[in-house]
């Protein structure tokens, strides 16, 4: 086990394994990005020139969050509600 060629072989094998893993991960990442780009292009209003209006449930949720923020700010300021 003290043979230097053994360690060189193991290091080369490990390096090759890491290179293969990195290549396949990068290929998958590029494919995922291409898929997301296609999804964005095929959506209605894909040009994104005008921002879309949020739906009613999103507006209610935003209003609820704003109210919670106001209450937390009042608590932080020491104001009784």
Phi and psi restraints in degrees (value plus and minus 20) as a CYANA .aco file:
   2 UNK   PHI    -117.3   -77.3
   2 UNK   PSI      -8.9    31.1
   3 UNK   PHI     -92.6   -52.6
   3 UNK   PSI     105.4   145.4
   4 UNK   PHI     -83.7   -43.7
   4 UNK   PSI     -49.1    -9.1
   5 UNK   PHI     -88.3   -48.3
   5 UNK   PSI     -49.9    -9.9
   6 UNK   PHI     -82.7   -42.7
   6 UNK   PSI     -65.8   -25.8
   7 UNK   PHI     -87.6   -47.6
   7 UNK   PSI     -56.9   -16.9
   8 UNK   PHI     -86.1   -46.1
   8 UNK   PSI     -60.4   -20.4
   9 UNK   PHI     -85.3   -45.3
   9 UNK   PSI     -63.4   -23.4
  10 UNK   PHI     -84.8   -44.8
  10 UNK   PSI     -61.3   -21.3
  11 UNK   PHI     -85.5   -45.5
  11 UNK   PSI     -61.6   -21.6
  12 UNK   PHI     -86.1   -46.1
  12 UNK   PSI     -59.0   -19.0
  13 UNK   PHI     -85.5   -45.5
  13 UNK   PSI     -63.4   -23.4
  14 UNK   PHI     -84.5   -44.5
  14 UNK   PSI     -61.3   -21.3
  15 UNK   PHI     -84.3   -44.3
  15 UNK   PSI     -61.1   -21.1
  16 UNK   PHI     -84.9   -44.9
  16 UNK   PSI     -59.8   -19.8
  17 UNK   PHI     -83.5   -43.5
  17 UNK   PSI     -62.8   -22.8
  18 UNK   PHI     -85.6   -45.6
  18 UNK   PSI     -59.8   -19.8
  19 UNK   PHI     -84.4   -44.4
  19 UNK   PSI     -61.9   -21.9
  20 UNK   PHI     -84.8   -44.8
  20 UNK   PSI     -63.8   -23.8
  21 UNK   PHI     -82.9   -42.9
  21 UNK   PSI     -62.9   -22.9
  22 UNK   PHI     -84.7   -44.7
  22 UNK   PSI     -60.7   -20.7
  23 UNK   PHI     -84.4   -44.4
  23 UNK   PSI     -64.6   -24.6
  24 UNK   PHI     -88.5   -48.5
  24 UNK   PSI     -56.6   -16.6
  25 UNK   PHI     -84.5   -44.5
  25 UNK   PSI     -64.1   -24.1
  26 UNK   PHI     -84.4   -44.4
  26 UNK   PSI     -60.0   -20.0
  27 UNK   PHI     -84.0   -44.0
  27 UNK   PSI     -63.2   -23.2
  28 UNK   PHI     -83.7   -43.7
  28 UNK   PSI     -60.8   -20.8
  29 UNK   PHI     -82.4   -42.4
  29 UNK   PSI     -65.2   -25.2
  30 UNK   PHI     -83.7   -43.7
  30 UNK   PSI     -58.8   -18.8
  31 UNK   PHI     -85.0   -45.0
  31 UNK   PSI     -61.0   -21.0
  32 UNK   PHI     -84.9   -44.9
  32 UNK   PSI     -61.7   -21.7
  33 UNK   PHI     -83.6   -43.6
  33 UNK   PSI     -60.1   -20.1
  34 UNK   PHI     -84.0   -44.0
  34 UNK   PSI     -59.7   -19.7
  35 UNK   PHI     -82.9   -42.9
  35 UNK   PSI     -66.0   -26.0
  36 UNK   PHI     -84.3   -44.3
  36 UNK   PSI     -57.1   -17.1
  37 UNK   PHI     -84.9   -44.9
  37 UNK   PSI     -61.2   -21.2
  38 UNK   PHI     -84.8   -44.8
  38 UNK   PSI     -60.4   -20.4
  39 UNK   PHI     -81.3   -41.3
  39 UNK   PSI     -61.5   -21.5
  40 UNK   PHI     -88.0   -48.0
  40 UNK   PSI     -55.5   -15.5
  41 UNK   PHI     -93.2   -53.2
  41 UNK   PSI     -49.0    -9.0
  42 UNK   PHI    -114.4   -74.4
  42 UNK   PSI     -17.6    22.4
  43 UNK   PHI     -97.6   -57.6
  43 UNK   PSI     129.2   169.2
  44 UNK   PHI     -83.1   -43.1
  44 UNK   PSI     114.0   154.0
  45 UNK   PHI      53.5    93.5
  45 UNK   PSI      12.8    52.8
  46 UNK   PHI     -86.8   -46.8
  46 UNK   PSI     -33.8     6.2
  47 UNK   PHI     -96.3   -56.3
  47 UNK   PSI     -38.3     1.7
  48 UNK   PHI      39.9    79.9
  48 UNK   PSI      15.2    55.2
  49 UNK   PHI     -98.8   -58.8
  49 UNK   PSI     -56.7   -16.7
  50 UNK   PHI    -138.4   -98.4
  50 UNK   PSI     113.9   153.9
  51 UNK   PHI     -88.7   -48.7
  51 UNK   PSI     121.8   161.8
  52 UNK   PHI     -99.1   -59.1
  52 UNK   PSI     125.0   165.0
  53 UNK   PHI     -96.1   -56.1
  53 UNK   PSI     116.8   156.8
  54 UNK   PHI     -89.7   -49.7
  54 UNK   PSI     131.6   171.6
  55 UNK   PHI     -95.3   -55.3
  55 UNK   PSI     153.8   193.8
  56 UNK   PHI     -82.3   -42.3
  56 UNK   PSI     -62.2   -22.2
  57 UNK   PHI     -85.8   -45.8
  57 UNK   PSI     -54.6   -14.6
  58 UNK   PHI     -88.2   -48.2
  58 UNK   PSI     -58.7   -18.7
  59 UNK   PHI     -86.6   -46.6
  59 UNK   PSI     -58.9   -18.9
  60 UNK   PHI     -84.5   -44.5
  60 UNK   PSI     -62.7   -22.7
  61 UNK   PHI     -84.4   -44.4
  61 UNK   PSI     -60.2   -20.2
  62 UNK   PHI     -84.6   -44.6
  62 UNK   PSI     -62.4   -22.4
  63 UNK   PHI     -82.2   -42.2
  63 UNK   PSI     -59.7   -19.7
  64 UNK   PHI     -83.9   -43.9
  64 UNK   PSI     -62.4   -22.4
  65 UNK   PHI     -85.3   -45.3
  65 UNK   PSI     -59.3   -19.3
  66 UNK   PHI     -83.8   -43.8
  66 UNK   PSI     -60.1   -20.1
  67 UNK   PHI     -84.1   -44.1
  67 UNK   PSI     -61.5   -21.5
  68 UNK   PHI     -82.5   -42.5
  68 UNK   PSI     -59.3   -19.3
  69 UNK   PHI     -84.6   -44.6
  69 UNK   PSI     -63.5   -23.5
  70 UNK   PHI     -79.5   -39.5
  70 UNK   PSI     -62.7   -22.7
  71 UNK   PHI     -84.8   -44.8
  71 UNK   PSI     -62.5   -22.5
  72 UNK   PHI     -85.2   -45.2
  72 UNK   PSI     -58.9   -18.9
  73 UNK   PHI     -85.5   -45.5
  73 UNK   PSI     -57.1   -17.1
  74 UNK   PHI     -86.7   -46.7
  74 UNK   PSI     -60.7   -20.7
  75 UNK   PHI     -83.8   -43.8
  75 UNK   PSI     -61.5   -21.5
  76 UNK   PHI     -86.0   -46.0
  76 UNK   PSI     -52.1   -12.1
  77 UNK   PHI    -102.9   -62.9
  77 UNK   PSI     -30.4     9.6
  78 UNK   PHI      63.9   103.9
  78 UNK   PSI       1.3    41.3
  79 UNK   PHI    -112.8   -72.8
  79 UNK   PSI     112.9   152.9
  80 UNK   PHI     -98.9   -58.9
  80 UNK   PSI     117.6   157.6
